[in-house]
Amino acid sequence: MSEASDEAPPRQNWILLHPAYQQMKDLEVEDSAQLHAAFLVYMDLTEGELRRWKDVSSLKSPELQLVLLEGRVKDGAPIQTVLPLPAHRSLCHRSIRHVLDRGFPVVLCAVASDSTLVYQKMTDGLVTPDPPVGPFQDAGRRQHRKRRQPHGEAGGRRL
């Protein structure tokens, strides 16, 4: 056997060969970091243990030169837009407005350099939070807090 046959062929990066990545690359977005972020979010939404979104597709925002993702949390749920961004990239109000004006609920996903993903729902305007859920009781009085003692006092008494 020759030495050449014993060598394994060079391994290609599986991400570059993935059909979803190829589809995103065909959108011709200039920012390769955002493209990579979009793919990581796509994989988390479709293959992650907690999510399993349905009908996820990628599309280009021509105004922003970004890859957006659209999909459903589950079958029959409304379509949501996901805006994947590398954590170092900033957004202006106009950019957010472009995504919100598409008419679908928007989720911003910040992608850290270590591939950590942080999702944040975005709304058009202010939304009041849901009331807390649980067996909470109002004690009707403030809890007593230990007072800080000024320096130079021992045991709360002056010397």
Phi, psi and chi 1 to 4 in degrees:
 res  aa     phi    psi   chi1   chi2   chi3   chi4
   1 MET       -  142.3  -85.2  177.8  108.6      -
   2 SER   -84.7  160.9   70.5      -      -      -
   3 GLU   -65.9  -32.1  -72.5 -178.2   24.3      -
   4 ALA   -64.8  -33.7      -      -      -      -
   5 SER   -75.2  -20.6   63.8      -      -      -
   6 ASP   -78.4  -20.3  -68.9  -18.4      -      -
   7 GLU   -80.6  138.5  -66.4  178.6   20.6      -
   8 ALA   -77.1  145.9      -      -      -      -
   9 PRO   -64.6  151.8   19.6  -26.7      -      -
  10 PRO   -61.0  137.2   14.2  -20.9      -      -
  11 ARG   -83.4  132.9  -64.8 -178.7   74.3 -179.3
  12 GLN   -94.0  153.0  -70.6 -170.7  -22.8      -
  13 ASN   -65.1  120.3 -175.1  -16.8      -      -
  14 TRP   -63.0  -29.3   68.5  -89.3      -      -
  15 ILE   -60.8  -44.4  -68.1  174.6      -      -
  16 LEU   -64.1  -23.0  -59.2  176.0      -      -
  17 LEU   -95.0  -10.1  -58.9  174.3      -      -
  18 HIS   -67.7  135.1 -163.7  -77.9      -      -
  19 PRO   -58.1  -37.5  -18.3   24.9      -      -
  20 ALA   -66.5  -38.6      -      -      -      -
  21 TYR   -65.7  -42.7 -176.5   84.1      -      -
  22 GLN   -60.4  -41.2  -69.4  -65.0  -37.3      -
  23 GLN   -61.7  -44.3 -135.4  174.6   13.1      -
  24 MET   -65.4  -39.4  -69.5  177.2 -161.9      -
  25 LYS   -64.1  -35.2 -168.8  174.1  176.5 -176.3
  26 ASP   -66.9  -15.7  -69.8  -16.0      -      -
  27 LEU   -73.3  -11.7  -64.3  172.8      -      -
  28 GLU    57.7   52.3  -62.3 -180.0   -2.9      -
  29 VAL   -86.4  136.1  172.3      -      -      -
  30 GLU   -73.9  -28.2  -62.6  166.4    8.0      -
  31 ASP   -87.4  103.1 -174.1  -10.5      -      -
  32 SER   -68.2  -30.4   61.7      -      -      -
  33 ALA   -66.5  -38.8      -      -      -      -
  34 GLN   -69.8  -36.9 -163.5  -88.2  -31.3      -
  35 LEU   -61.2  -45.2  176.2   68.5      -      -
  36 HIS   -63.4  -42.6 -177.7   73.9      -      -
  37 ALA   -61.2  -43.4      -      -      -      -
  38 ALA   -60.8  -40.1      -      -      -      -
  39 PHE   -66.6  -42.9  179.3   73.3      -      -
  40 LEU   -61.3  -40.1  -67.0  177.4      -      -
  41 VAL   -66.8  -42.4  173.3      -      -      -
  42 TYR   -55.6  -47.2  172.9   86.5      -      -
  43 MET   -64.1  -39.6  -68.1  -59.3  -70.2      -
  44 ASP   -65.8  -41.2 -174.1   55.8      -      -
  45 LEU   -69.1  -37.1  -66.4  176.2      -      -
  46 THR   -96.9  -32.1   58.8      -      -      -
  47 GLU  -113.4  -11.5  -54.7  -66.1  -29.5      -
  48 GLY   -63.3  152.7      -      -      -      -
  49 GLU   -66.6  -29.8  -67.3  178.0   25.3      -
  50 LEU   -94.9  -19.6  -60.5  176.0      -      -
  51 ARG  -103.7  -76.1  -71.2  178.0 -178.3   55.7
  52 ARG    62.7   50.1  -56.4  -80.4 -173.9 -155.9
  53 TRP   -62.5  158.3  -82.0   37.3      -      -
  54 LYS  -111.9  153.2  -53.3  -65.2 -179.6 -162.1
  55 ASP    53.0   41.7  -52.2  -37.6      -      -
  56 VAL   -80.4  128.8  178.1      -      -      -
  57 SER  -136.9  160.2   60.9      -      -      -
  58 SER  -109.9  146.4   56.2      -      -      -
  59 LEU  -147.5  160.9   60.0  133.7      -      -
  60 LYS   -99.6  136.1 -180.0  178.6 -179.4  177.8
  61 SER   -94.0  105.1  169.5      -      -      -
  62 PRO   -63.9  -33.2   -6.7   11.7      -      -
  63 GLU   -67.3  -37.6  -56.5   87.5    5.0      -
  64 LEU  -100.2  -11.7  -55.7  177.0      -      -
  65 GLN    55.3   49.2  -74.8  -65.7  -53.1      -
  66 LEU  -130.7  155.3  -63.6  173.2      -      -
  67 VAL   -89.4  126.4  173.9      -      -      -
  68 LEU  -108.5  154.0  -60.1  174.7      -      -
  69 LEU  -115.9  144.0  -59.4  172.8      -      -
  70 GLU  -127.8  142.6  -76.5 -173.8  -12.6      -
  71 GLY  -175.4 -178.1      -      -      -      -
  72 ARG  -120.5  139.7  -58.8  174.3 -168.1  -83.7
  73 VAL   -61.8  -37.5  175.0      -      -      -
  74 LYS  -153.0  168.3   59.1 -176.4  177.9 -177.8
  75 ASP   -55.7  132.6  -74.3  -32.2      -      -
  76 GLY    85.3  -11.1      -      -      -      -
  77 ALA   -76.1  157.5      -      -      -      -
  78 PRO   -67.1  154.2   18.6  -25.3      -      -
  79 ILE   -68.7  140.6  -68.1  176.5      -      -
  80 GLN  -124.6  147.8  -66.2 -171.6   46.0      -
  81 THR   -99.9  134.7  -59.8      -      -      -
  82 VAL  -115.0  128.9  179.9      -      -      -
  83 LEU  -106.9   98.2  171.9   55.8      -      -
  84 PRO   -84.3  129.9    9.2    0.3      -      -
  85 LEU  -138.0  139.7  -82.3 -177.1      -      -
  86 PRO   -61.7  143.0  -19.9   29.9      -      -
  87 ALA   -59.9  -27.3      -      -      -      -
  88 HIS   -79.2  -12.6   68.3  -87.0      -      -
  89 ARG   -87.3  137.1 -178.1  157.1  175.5 -174.6
  90 SER   -99.0  162.5   61.2      -      -      -
  91 LEU  -125.2  144.5  -83.4  178.7      -      -
  92 CYS  -103.0  166.1   66.0      -      -      -
  93 HIS   -58.9  -39.9 -177.2  -95.8      -      -
  94 ARG   -61.1  -39.9 -168.9 -172.7   61.6  141.4
  95 SER   -64.4  -43.7  -61.4      -      -      -
  96 ILE   -62.8  -40.7  -64.4  169.2      -      -
  97 ARG   -61.1  -40.1 -179.6   86.7  -89.8  154.1
  98 HIS   -58.2  -42.9  -87.2  -66.8      -      -
  99 VAL   -72.5  -43.2  179.1      -      -      -
 100 LEU   -64.2  -33.4  -73.7  170.3      -      -
 101 ASP   -70.3   -6.6  -74.8  -14.2      -      -
 102 ARG   -69.8  -19.1  -61.7 -173.2   71.5 -110.6
 103 GLY    96.1   -2.7      -      -      -      -
 104 PHE  -106.6  154.8  -61.1  117.2      -      -
 105 PRO   -57.9  144.8  -21.0   30.0      -      -
 106 VAL  -118.9  137.2  176.7      -      -      -
 107 VAL  -121.5  123.3  176.9      -      -      -
 108 LEU   -89.3  134.0  171.6   67.2      -      -
 109 CYS  -123.6  111.2 -176.0      -      -      -
 110 ALA   -85.2  129.9      -      -      -      -
 111 VAL  -113.9  113.7 -178.7      -      -      -
 112 ALA   -77.7  165.4      -      -      -      -
 113 SER   -64.8  -21.8   58.3      -      -      -
 114 ASP   -92.8   14.0   66.8   -6.5      -      -
 115 SER    74.8   12.0  -60.1      -      -      -
 116 THR   -67.4  135.9  -61.0      -      -      -
 117 LEU  -114.7  132.9  -54.7  176.3      -      -
 118 VAL  -125.3  119.7  178.0      -      -      -
 119 TYR   -99.1  139.7  -67.1   91.3      -      -
 120 GLN  -140.6  122.9 -179.5   67.1   46.7      -
 121 LYS   -72.1  139.8  -75.2 -173.8  179.4 -178.2
 122 MET  -116.6  145.5  -62.6  173.7   61.1      -
 123 THR  -130.0  161.4   61.2      -      -      -
 124 ASP   -91.6   90.8 -168.0    1.7      -      -
 125 GLY   106.2 -173.2      -      -      -      -
 126 LEU   -88.9  143.6  -61.7  175.3      -      -
 127 VAL  -125.3  129.5  175.5      -      -      -
 128 THR   -73.8  141.8   56.2      -      -      -
 129 PRO   -71.5  155.8   22.9  -29.0      -      -
 130 ASP   -68.6  148.0  -67.0  -28.6      -      -
 131 PRO   -66.7  153.6   19.7  -26.8      -      -
 132 PRO   -63.2  147.1    9.0  -12.1      -      -
 133 VAL  -110.5  133.2  178.1      -      -      -
 134 GLY   142.5  171.8      -      -      -      -
 135 PRO   -84.0   67.5   31.5  -34.0      -      -
 136 PHE   -90.0  144.1  -61.1  109.6      -      -
 137 GLN  -126.1  140.8  -71.8 -177.1  -16.6      -
 138 ASP   -84.4  119.0 -175.4    8.2      -      -
 139 ALA   -69.3  -17.4      -      -      -      -
 140 GLY    78.0   -3.3      -      -      -      -
 141 ARG  -146.6  157.0   57.0 -179.4  159.8   67.5
 142 ARG   -76.8  146.0  -67.4 -174.7 -179.0 -178.0
 143 GLN   -72.4  141.7  -69.7 -176.4   -4.4      -
 144 HIS   -77.2  135.4  -62.4  -74.6      -      -
 145 ARG  -113.1  145.5  -65.4 -174.7 -176.7 -177.8
 146 LYS   -69.8  129.9 -170.3  174.0 -177.1  179.8
 147 ARG   -76.1  144.8  -68.4 -174.5 -177.5 -175.4
 148 ARG   -75.4  138.8  -67.3  179.1   98.6 -175.4
 149 GLN   -97.2  133.1  -64.7 -177.6    4.3      -
 150 PRO   -61.6  153.1  -10.3   18.0      -      -
 151 HIS   -60.8  143.6  -65.3  -70.3      -      -
 152 GLY    95.1   -4.0      -      -      -      -
 153 GLU  -105.5  138.5  -67.4 -176.7   11.2      -
 154 ALA  -111.7  121.7      -      -      -      -
 155 GLY    62.9   21.6      -      -      -      -
 156 GLY    83.5   -3.7      -      -      -      -
 157 ARG  -113.3  145.0  -67.4  178.6  -73.7 -172.0
 158 ARG   -77.0  144.4  -68.0 -175.8 -173.4 -123.3
 159 LEU   -90.5      -  -64.1  175.2      -      -
